[in-house]
Each structure stands twice: as structure tokens, then as C-alpha cells.
């Protein structure tokens, strides 16, 4: 039987929402194996004057739990 676990994370970028998504997944993948889906829950931005200065994304990542993994 396979089991999936979900975590909610927030990514931040000064470039774009896409960059925030890509960089967040890349960073999480350094410590979590078997990531298999991502759901974009929310996209927001910080505005300074007339310009977006930071892009925020809230993501729901799921990954398969490895029951055979040695601690």
C-alpha cells in the first residue's frame, strides 16, 4: 500500500511567480524524496509604488512515504 504525505510551503521570488514555484520545489527536493505532485494554492505579491517587488506562492506538495527507508 502506498501512502502520500502533503506539506504546505510558501515560496518567494523577486523575479516571478513561476520562479518562486521552480525555486521552492528545487529547494524542498534537497531534503524530501519522491515528490510527485504540486498544487498551487495561492499567488500573491508585495507591491512598492507601481511595481511588484516580491512574488509569493503557496504550494501543496505531495510525496510518497518510503516505508523501506532506513533511518
Biopython code that builds the backbone (N, CA, C, O; Angstrom):
import numpy as np
from Bio.PDB.StructureBuilder import StructureBuilder

atoms = [
    (1, "UNK", "N", (0.839, -1.186, 0.000)),
    (1, "UNK", "CA", (0.000, 0.000, 0.000)),
    (1, "UNK", "C", (0.877, 1.240, 0.000)),
    (1, "UNK", "O", (1.795, 1.345, 0.813)),
    (2, "UNK", "N", (0.612, 2.170, -0.888)),
    (2, "UNK", "CA", (1.353, 3.431, -0.955)),
    (2, "UNK", "C", (0.668, 4.485, -0.092)),
    (2, "UNK", "O", (-0.558, 4.536, 0.014)),
    (3, "UNK", "N", (1.485, 5.305, 0.505)),
    (3, "UNK", "CA", (0.979, 6.400, 1.326)),
    (3, "UNK", "C", (1.608, 7.692, 0.850)),
    (3, "UNK", "O", (2.815, 7.754, 0.613)),
    (4, "UNK", "N", (0.784, 8.732, 0.709)),
    (4, "UNK", "CA", (1.279, 10.049, 0.336)),
    (4, "UNK", "C", (1.168, 10.992, 1.510)),
    (4, "UNK", "O", (0.237, 10.906, 2.310)),
    (5, "UNK", "N", (2.121, 11.885, 1.602)),
    (5, "UNK", "CA", (2.088, 12.923, 2.621)),
    (5, "UNK", "C", (2.060, 14.266, 1.901)),
    (5, "UNK", "O", (2.681, 14.422, 0.850)),
    (6, "UNK", "N", (1.348, 15.226, 2.460)),
    (6, "UNK", "CA", (1.252, 16.565, 1.886)),
    (6, "UNK", "C", (1.892, 17.571, 2.832)),
    (6, "UNK", "O", (1.739, 17.485, 4.051)),
    (7, "UNK", "N", (2.612, 18.527, 2.248)),
    (7, "UNK", "CA", (3.127, 19.641, 3.030)),
    (7, "UNK", "C", (2.762, 20.936, 2.312)),
    (7, "UNK", "O", (2.672, 20.981, 1.085)),
    (8, "UNK", "N", (2.560, 21.962, 3.084)),
    (8, "UNK", "CA", (2.222, 23.271, 2.549)),
    (8, "UNK", "C", (3.445, 24.166, 2.733)),
    (8, "UNK", "O", (3.968, 24.286, 3.841)),
    (9, "UNK", "N", (3.901, 24.797, 1.645)),
    (9, "UNK", "CA", (5.061, 25.669, 1.725)),
    (9, "UNK", "C", (4.756, 27.000, 1.039)),
    (9, "UNK", "O", (3.832, 27.102, 0.232)),
    (10, "UNK", "N", (5.546, 28.006, 1.374)),
    (10, "UNK", "CA", (5.452, 29.304, 0.713)),
    (10, "UNK", "C", (6.798, 29.623, 0.088)),
    (10, "UNK", "O", (7.829, 29.572, 0.758)),
    (11, "UNK", "N", (6.787, 29.951, -1.194)),
    (11, "UNK", "CA", (7.994, 30.330, -1.907)),
    (11, "UNK", "C", (7.980, 31.811, -2.220)),
    (11, "UNK", "O", (6.918, 32.402, -2.417)),
    (12, "UNK", "N", (9.164, 32.413, -2.266)),
    (12, "UNK", "CA", (9.287, 33.845, -2.523)),
    (12, "UNK", "C", (10.330, 34.069, -3.608)),
    (12, "UNK", "O", (11.375, 33.419, -3.619)),
    (13, "UNK", "N", (10.041, 34.993, -4.522)),
    (13, "UNK", "CA", (10.978, 35.349, -5.585)),
    (13, "UNK", "C", (10.846, 36.838, -5.891)),
    (13, "UNK", "O", (9.777, 37.428, -5.734)),
    (14, "UNK", "N", (11.935, 37.422, -6.325)),
    (14, "UNK", "CA", (11.886, 38.812, -6.804)),
    (14, "UNK", "C", (11.743, 38.854, -8.323)),
    (14, "UNK", "O", (11.690, 39.934, -8.912)),
    (15, "UNK", "N", (11.679, 37.677, -8.962)),
    (15, "UNK", "CA", (11.623, 37.590, -10.427)),
    (15, "UNK", "C", (10.199, 37.390, -10.937)),
    (15, "UNK", "O", (9.707, 38.188, -11.734)),
    (16, "UNK", "N", (9.523, 36.304, -10.470)),
    (16, "UNK", "CA", (8.183, 35.974, -10.974)),
    (16, "UNK", "C", (7.550, 34.890, -10.097)),
    (16, "UNK", "O", (8.209, 34.287, -9.250)),
    (17, "UNK", "N", (6.240, 34.659, -10.327)),
    (17, "UNK", "CA", (5.571, 33.568, -9.620)),
    (17, "UNK", "C", (6.146, 32.230, -10.077)),
    (17, "UNK", "O", (6.351, 31.330, -9.262)),
    (18, "UNK", "N", (6.405, 32.097, -11.371)),
    (18, "UNK", "CA", (6.973, 30.857, -11.877)),
    (18, "UNK", "C", (8.321, 30.571, -11.222)),
    (18, "UNK", "O", (8.596, 29.433, -10.841)),
    (19, "UNK", "N", (9.148, 31.579, -11.091)),
    (19, "UNK", "CA", (10.449, 31.404, -10.452)),
    (19, "UNK", "C", (10.274, 30.982, -8.990)),
    (19, "UNK", "O", (11.015, 30.132, -8.497)),
    (20, "UNK", "N", (9.308, 31.566, -8.306)),
    (20, "UNK", "CA", (9.050, 31.191, -6.909)),
    (20, "UNK", "C", (8.657, 29.721, -6.816)),
    (20, "UNK", "O", (9.082, 29.024, -5.895)),
    (21, "UNK", "N", (7.849, 29.243, -7.762)),
    (21, "UNK", "CA", (7.433, 27.836, -7.782)),
    (21, "UNK", "C", (8.628, 26.931, -8.041)),
    (21, "UNK", "O", (8.874, 25.984, -7.295)),
    (22, "UNK", "N", (9.367, 27.229, -9.103)),
    (22, "UNK", "CA", (10.500, 26.382, -9.501)),
    (22, "UNK", "C", (11.559, 26.339, -8.403)),
    (22, "UNK", "O", (12.059, 25.266, -8.067)),
    (23, "UNK", "N", (11.899, 27.483, -7.851)),
    (23, "UNK", "CA", (12.933, 27.536, -6.810)),
    (23, "UNK", "C", (12.481, 26.827, -5.530)),
    (23, "UNK", "O", (13.289, 26.173, -4.871)),
    (24, "UNK", "N", (11.211, 26.950, -5.179)),
    (24, "UNK", "CA", (10.686, 26.285, -3.976)),
    (24, "UNK", "C", (10.753, 24.771, -4.108)),
    (24, "UNK", "O", (11.190, 24.082, -3.186)),
    (25, "UNK", "N", (10.321, 24.254, -5.252)),
    (25, "UNK", "CA", (10.364, 22.813, -5.472)),
    (25, "UNK", "C", (11.807, 22.319, -5.466)),
    (25, "UNK", "O", (12.105, 21.272, -4.891)),
    (26, "UNK", "N", (12.688, 23.060, -6.096)),
    (26, "UNK", "CA", (14.102, 22.687, -6.121)),
    (26, "UNK", "C", (14.693, 22.637, -4.713)),
    (26, "UNK", "O", (15.465, 21.733, -4.393)),
    (27, "UNK", "N", (14.334, 23.598, -3.883)),
    (27, "UNK", "CA", (14.857, 23.652, -2.514)),
    (27, "UNK", "C", (14.297, 22.511, -1.662)),
    (27, "UNK", "O", (15.041, 21.872, -0.919)),
    (28, "UNK", "N", (13.004, 22.255, -1.765)),
    (28, "UNK", "CA", (12.387, 21.173, -0.998)),
    (28, "UNK", "C", (12.944, 19.813, -1.421)),
    (28, "UNK", "O", (13.125, 18.927, -0.587)),
    (29, "UNK", "N", (13.211, 19.652, -2.707)),
    (29, "UNK", "CA", (13.716, 18.383, -3.227)),
    (29, "UNK", "C", (15.098, 18.022, -2.667)),
    (29, "UNK", "O", (15.532, 16.875, -2.778)),
    (30, "UNK", "N", (15.777, 18.985, -2.076)),
    (30, "UNK", "CA", (17.077, 18.706, -1.462)),
    (30, "UNK", "C", (16.933, 17.850, -0.203)),
    (30, "UNK", "O", (17.865, 17.139, 0.174)),
    (31, "UNK", "N", (15.774, 17.916, 0.445)),
    (31, "UNK", "CA", (15.576, 17.178, 1.703)),
    (31, "UNK", "C", (14.410, 16.202, 1.684)),
    (31, "UNK", "O", (14.266, 15.404, 2.610)),
    (32, "UNK", "N", (13.576, 16.244, 0.653)),
    (32, "UNK", "CA", (12.428, 15.334, 0.566)),
    (32, "UNK", "C", (12.494, 14.569, -0.745)),
    (32, "UNK", "O", (12.587, 15.161, -1.820)),
    (33, "UNK", "N", (12.444, 13.244, -0.644)),
    (33, "UNK", "CA", (12.460, 12.383, -1.821)),
    (33, "UNK", "C", (11.039, 12.087, -2.291)),
    (33, "UNK", "O", (10.077, 12.263, -1.543)),
    (34, "UNK", "N", (10.922, 11.645, -3.517)),
    (34, "UNK", "CA", (9.678, 11.140, -4.099)),
    (34, "UNK", "C", (8.558, 12.180, -4.207)),
    (34, "UNK", "O", (7.384, 11.835, -4.069)),
    (35, "UNK", "N", (8.903, 13.440, -4.450)),
    (35, "UNK", "CA", (7.871, 14.448, -4.689)),
    (35, "UNK", "C", (7.168, 14.075, -5.987)),
    (35, "UNK", "O", (7.814, 13.823, -7.004)),
    (36, "UNK", "N", (5.823, 14.041, -5.941)),
    (36, "UNK", "CA", (5.124, 13.625, -7.157)),
    (36, "UNK", "C", (4.058, 14.589, -7.657)),
    (36, "UNK", "O", (3.686, 14.517, -8.829)),
    (37, "UNK", "N", (3.553, 15.485, -6.821)),
    (37, "UNK", "CA", (2.599, 16.483, -7.319)),
    (37, "UNK", "C", (2.802, 17.811, -6.600)),
    (37, "UNK", "O", (3.299, 17.875, -5.476)),
    (38, "UNK", "N", (2.399, 18.856, -7.294)),
    (38, "UNK", "CA", (2.374, 20.188, -6.694)),
    (38, "UNK", "C", (1.054, 20.843, -7.092)),
    (38, "UNK", "O", (0.625, 20.770, -8.244)),
    (39, "UNK", "N", (0.430, 21.477, -6.119)),
    (39, "UNK", "CA", (-0.806, 22.211, -6.376)),
    (39, "UNK", "C", (-0.574, 23.649, -5.930)),
    (39, "UNK", "O", (-0.170, 23.903, -4.795)),
    (40, "UNK", "N", (-0.834, 24.581, -6.833)),
    (40, "UNK", "CA", (-0.676, 25.992, -6.499)),
    (40, "UNK", "C", (-1.950, 26.444, -5.788)),
    (40, "UNK", "O", (-3.029, 26.479, -6.380)),
    (41, "UNK", "N", (-1.807, 26.786, -4.519)),
    (41, "UNK", "CA", (-2.959, 27.171, -3.716)),
    (41, "UNK", "C", (-3.248, 28.666, -3.805)),
    (41, "UNK", "O", (-4.406, 29.085, -3.824)),
    (42, "UNK", "N", (-2.180, 29.468, -3.859)),
    (42, "UNK", "CA", (-2.368, 30.915, -3.829)),
    (42, "UNK", "C", (-1.154, 31.618, -4.430)),
    (42, "UNK", "O", (-0.020, 31.169, -4.266)),
    (43, "UNK", "N", (-1.401, 32.712, -5.119)),
    (43, "UNK", "CA", (-0.344, 33.566, -5.621)),
    (43, "UNK", "C", (-0.631, 34.987, -5.147)),
    (43, "UNK", "O", (-1.717, 35.518, -5.381)),
    (44, "UNK", "N", (0.343, 35.597, -4.482)),
    (44, "UNK", "CA", (0.202, 36.974, -4.025)),
    (44, "UNK", "C", (1.501, 37.714, -4.333)),
    (44, "UNK", "O", (2.494, 37.108, -4.737)),
    (45, "UNK", "N", (1.481, 39.022, -4.139)),
    (45, "UNK", "CA", (2.679, 39.810, -4.419)),
    (45, "UNK", "C", (2.759, 41.006, -3.485)),
    (45, "UNK", "O", (1.748, 41.503, -2.989)),
    (46, "UNK", "N", (3.979, 41.451, -3.262)),
    (46, "UNK", "CA", (4.231, 42.670, -2.499)),
    (46, "UNK", "C", (4.486, 43.779, -3.517)),
    (46, "UNK", "O", (5.297, 43.615, -4.429)),
    (47, "UNK", "N", (3.806, 44.887, -3.364)),
    (47, "UNK", "CA", (3.914, 45.995, -4.305)),
    (47, "UNK", "C", (4.561, 47.185, -3.613)),
    (47, "UNK", "O", (4.237, 47.510, -2.471)),
    (48, "UNK", "N", (5.476, 47.825, -4.319)),
    (48, "UNK", "CA", (6.114, 49.046, -3.840)),
    (48, "UNK", "C", (5.897, 50.100, -4.915)),
    (48, "UNK", "O", (6.488, 50.027, -5.993)),
    (49, "UNK", "N", (5.060, 51.066, -4.624)),
    (49, "UNK", "CA", (4.693, 52.055, -5.641)),
    (49, "UNK", "C", (3.836, 51.413, -6.701)),
    (49, "UNK", "O", (2.745, 50.927, -6.402)),
    (50, "UNK", "N", (4.301, 51.399, -7.927)),
    (50, "UNK", "CA", (3.556, 50.790, -9.040)),
    (50, "UNK", "C", (4.203, 49.498, -9.522)),
    (50, "UNK", "O", (3.863, 48.992, -10.591)),
    (51, "UNK", "N", (5.131, 48.965, -8.738)),
    (51, "UNK", "CA", (5.899, 47.814, -9.195)),
    (51, "UNK", "C", (5.821, 46.652, -8.195)),
    (51, "UNK", "O", (5.878, 46.855, -6.982)),
    (52, "UNK", "N", (5.692, 45.435, -8.730)),
    (52, "UNK", "CA", (5.771, 44.240, -7.890)),
    (52, "UNK", "C", (7.230, 44.017, -7.522)),
    (52, "UNK", "O", (8.097, 43.944, -8.393)),
    (53, "UNK", "N", (7.494, 43.907, -6.214)),
    (53, "UNK", "CA", (8.881, 43.714, -5.774)),
    (53, "UNK", "C", (9.145, 42.309, -5.242)),
    (53, "UNK", "O", (10.296, 41.877, -5.185)),
    (54, "UNK", "N", (8.087, 41.587, -4.851)),
    (54, "UNK", "CA", (8.228, 40.192, -4.426)),
    (54, "UNK", "C", (6.987, 39.412, -4.819)),
    (54, "UNK", "O", (5.859, 39.896, -4.715)),
    (55, "UNK", "N", (7.229, 38.189, -5.274)),
    (55, "UNK", "CA", (6.161, 37.280, -5.672)),
    (55, "UNK", "C", (6.101, 36.145, -4.658)),
    (55, "UNK", "O", (7.128, 35.555, -4.321)),
    (56, "UNK", "N", (4.903, 35.839, -4.171)),
    (56, "UNK", "CA", (4.714, 34.772, -3.192)),
    (56, "UNK", "C", (3.806, 33.695, -3.768)),
    (56, "UNK", "O", (2.803, 34.000, -4.413)),
    (57, "UNK", "N", (4.156, 32.442, -3.536)),
    (57, "UNK", "CA", (3.290, 31.327, -3.918)),
    (57, "UNK", "C", (3.134, 30.395, -2.723)),
    (57, "UNK", "O", (4.098, 30.100, -2.016)),
    (58, "UNK", "N", (1.923, 29.945, -2.514)),
    (58, "UNK", "CA", (1.666, 28.922, -1.507)),
    (58, "UNK", "C", (1.376, 27.633, -2.253)),
    (58, "UNK", "O", (0.483, 27.576, -3.099)),
    (59, "UNK", "N", (2.141, 26.596, -1.932)),
    (59, "UNK", "CA", (2.066, 25.330, -2.652)),
    (59, "UNK", "C", (1.702, 24.185, -1.724)),
    (59, "UNK", "O", (2.079, 24.176, -0.552)),
    (60, "UNK", "N", (0.968, 23.222, -2.254)),
    (60, "UNK", "CA", (0.713, 21.951, -1.574)),
    (60, "UNK", "C", (1.521, 20.902, -2.332)),
    (60, "UNK", "O", (1.190, 20.548, -3.463)),
    (61, "UNK", "N", (2.579, 20.413, -1.700)),
    (61, "UNK", "CA", (3.420, 19.383, -2.313)),
    (61, "UNK", "C", (3.058, 18.034, -1.727)),
    (61, "UNK", "O", (2.829, 17.916, -0.523)),
    (62, "UNK", "N", (3.005, 17.016, -2.570)),
    (62, "UNK", "CA", (2.787, 15.662, -2.052)),
    (62, "UNK", "C", (3.962, 14.791, -2.441)),
    (62, "UNK", "O", (4.577, 14.969, -3.493)),
    (63, "UNK", "N", (4.258, 13.849, -1.569)),
    (63, "UNK", "CA", (5.336, 12.912, -1.841)),
    (63, "UNK", "C", (4.973, 11.560, -1.260)),
    (63, "UNK", "O", (4.199, 11.462, -0.308)),
    (64, "UNK", "N", (5.545, 10.518, -1.849)),
    (64, "UNK", "CA", (5.286, 9.158, -1.416)),
    (64, "UNK", "C", (6.148, 8.829, -0.205)),
    (64, "UNK", "O", (7.348, 9.106, -0.192)),
    (65, "UNK", "N", (5.533, 8.241, 0.802)),
    (65, "UNK", "CA", (6.253, 7.825, 2.002)),
    (65, "UNK", "C", (6.972, 6.517, 1.690)),
    (65, "UNK", "O", (6.358, 5.562, 1.216)),
    (66, "UNK", "N", (8.262, 6.480, 1.957)),
    (66, "UNK", "CA", (9.082, 5.291, 1.711)),
    (66, "UNK", "C", (9.154, 4.462, 2.984)),
    (66, "UNK", "O", (9.925, 4.775, 3.891)),
    (67, "UNK", "N", (8.363, 3.420, 3.050)),
    (67, "UNK", "CA", (8.321, 2.565, 4.250)),
    (67, "UNK", "C", (9.583, 1.727, 4.419)),
    (67, "UNK", "O", (9.856, 1.234, 5.514)),
    (68, "UNK", "N", (10.349, 1.563, 3.354)),
    (68, "UNK", "CA", (11.570, 0.741, 3.395)),
    (68, "UNK", "C", (12.807, 1.560, 3.741)),
    (68, "UNK", "O", (13.898, 1.005, 3.865)),
    (69, "UNK", "N", (12.656, 2.836, 3.894)),
    (69, "UNK", "CA", (13.787, 3.725, 4.131)),
    (69, "UNK", "C", (14.434, 3.434, 5.481)),
    (69, "UNK", "O", (13.750, 3.270, 6.491)),
    (70, "UNK", "N", (15.749, 3.374, 5.479)),
    (70, "UNK", "CA", (16.489, 3.157, 6.724)),
    (70, "UNK", "C", (16.719, 4.503, 7.385)),
    (70, "UNK", "O", (16.984, 5.503, 6.717)),
    (71, "UNK", "N", (16.615, 4.514, 8.693)),
    (71, "UNK", "CA", (16.814, 5.763, 9.430)),
    (71, "UNK", "C", (18.259, 5.998, 9.749)),
    (71, "UNK", "O", (18.599, 7.007, 10.367)),
]
sb = StructureBuilder()
sb.init_structure("model")
sb.init_model(0)
sb.init_chain("A")
sb.init_seg("    ")
for serial, (resi, resn, name, xyz) in enumerate(atoms, 1):
    if name == "N":
        sb.init_residue(resn, " ", resi, " ")
    sb.init_atom(name, np.array(xyz, "f"), 0.0, 1.0, " ", f" {name:<3s}", serial, name[0])
structure = sb.get_structure()
